Structures are given as C-alpha cells and as structure tokens.
Amino acid sequence: MTNGTISIPRLGLALGGTLAALYAGCVFIMFTAPRETVVEFTNSILHGLDIGPIIRWDMPMWEAGVGIIEIFILGWLFGALFALLYNTGAKPSL
C-alpha cells in the first residue's frame, strides 16, 4: 500500500487464495463427512435454507480440482477489480 492505494495483484491473490482455500475445505468436508451432517451444517449456515434436494453428492475429484481453479480465478478478478475501484476513488482530486 503506497499513498493510500491497494496493490491490485496482491488483493487479487489474497481473495483468490482465500476463496480457493474455503472451496477446498468444503470439498474435503463433502468427501469425508456423512451427507446428513453436511446438509445439516450447511442448512444452519444458510439460516435454514434446505440444500438437501439440490446438493450434488457424486462429484468426481477432477471436477472439484477444476472448481478450485475456477473459484481462484474469479476471486482474483473480483479482488483486482475491488482494488482498482478503490484506487480510482483514493486518488487525490485536483
């Protein structure tokens, strides 16, 4: 951070990495915990929204890996966009 600005690549990397770690944790839980436990846990996070009927339980490992890569890219793009917009607003007006 220099002169009140945010590093665009660093914030992109931070958000992308955070979302990828969260996604990987979710994948780990889905592969190790019983379906009922995962549904109950997720329902409690989503304030009672029942994800049981829509959860996909037969995802292959390669598809989970692709999902981690995709969420990292999206996170990087959103983090970079946030930093860009922040930096645009942080520039001193003349």
C-alpha positions as CSV (number, residue, x, y, z in Angstrom):
1,M,0.0,0.0,0.0
2,T,1.5,3.3,-1.1
3,N,-0.1,6.7,-0.8
4,G,-3.4,5.2,0.2
5,T,-3.6,2.7,-2.7
6,I,-4.1,-1.1,-2.6
7,S,-1.9,-3.4,-4.7
8,I,-4.1,-4.8,-7.3
9,P,-2.3,-8.1,-7.8
10,R,-1.8,-8.7,-4.1
11,L,-5.5,-8.2,-3.2
12,G,-6.5,-10.4,-6.2
13,L,-4.1,-13.1,-4.9
14,A,-5.4,-12.7,-1.3
15,L,-9.1,-13.0,-2.2
16,G,-8.5,-15.8,-4.8
17,G,-6.4,-17.8,-2.4
18,T,-8.9,-17.3,0.4
19,L,-11.8,-18.4,-1.7
20,A,-9.8,-21.4,-3.1
21,A,-9.0,-22.5,0.5
22,L,-12.6,-22.2,1.5
23,Y,-13.7,-24.2,-1.5
24,A,-11.0,-26.9,-0.8
25,G,-12.3,-27.1,2.8
26,C,-15.8,-27.6,1.5
27,V,-14.7,-30.3,-0.8
28,F,-12.7,-32.0,2.0
29,I,-15.8,-32.0,4.2
30,M,-18.0,-33.3,1.5
31,F,-15.6,-36.2,0.8
32,T,-15.2,-37.1,4.5
33,A,-18.4,-36.4,6.3
34,P,-21.7,-38.1,6.0
35,R,-24.3,-36.5,3.7
36,E,-26.8,-35.8,6.5
37,T,-24.1,-34.0,8.6
38,V,-23.0,-31.8,5.6
39,V,-26.6,-30.9,4.8
40,E,-27.4,-30.1,8.4
41,F,-24.3,-28.0,8.8
42,T,-24.8,-26.0,5.6
43,N,-28.5,-25.5,6.3
44,S,-27.6,-23.9,9.7
45,I,-25.1,-21.5,7.9
46,L,-27.8,-20.6,5.4
47,H,-30.4,-19.8,8.1
48,G,-32.5,-22.9,7.5
49,L,-32.4,-22.9,3.7
50,D,-32.6,-26.6,2.8
51,I,-29.9,-27.5,0.3
52,G,-30.6,-31.3,0.7
53,P,-32.6,-31.6,-2.5
54,I,-30.1,-29.6,-4.7
55,I,-26.7,-30.8,-3.3
56,R,-24.7,-32.8,-5.8
57,W,-23.0,-35.7,-4.0
58,D,-21.4,-37.6,-6.8
59,M,-18.8,-35.0,-7.9
60,P,-15.5,-36.6,-9.2
61,M,-12.2,-35.4,-7.7
62,W,-11.0,-33.9,-11.0
63,E,-14.2,-31.7,-11.1
64,A,-13.5,-30.5,-7.6
65,G,-10.0,-29.5,-8.7
66,V,-11.4,-27.6,-11.6
67,G,-13.8,-25.8,-9.2
68,I,-10.9,-24.8,-7.0
69,I,-9.1,-23.3,-10.0
70,E,-12.2,-21.5,-11.2
71,I,-13.0,-20.0,-7.8
72,F,-9.4,-18.8,-7.5
73,I,-9.6,-17.1,-10.9
74,L,-13.0,-15.5,-10.0
75,G,-11.6,-14.4,-6.6
76,W,-8.5,-12.9,-8.2
77,L,-10.6,-11.0,-10.7
78,F,-13.0,-9.6,-8.1
79,G,-10.1,-8.7,-5.7
80,A,-8.3,-6.9,-8.5
81,L,-11.5,-5.1,-9.5
82,F,-12.1,-4.0,-6.0
83,A,-8.5,-2.7,-5.6
84,L,-8.8,-0.9,-9.0
85,L,-12.0,0.8,-8.0
86,Y,-10.7,1.6,-4.6
87,N,-7.5,3.1,-6.0
88,T,-9.6,5.1,-8.5
89,G,-11.5,6.7,-5.6
90,A,-8.4,7.1,-3.5
91,K,-6.6,9.4,-5.9
92,P,-6.5,13.0,-4.7
93,S,-8.7,15.3,-6.7
94,L,-7.1,18.4,-8.2
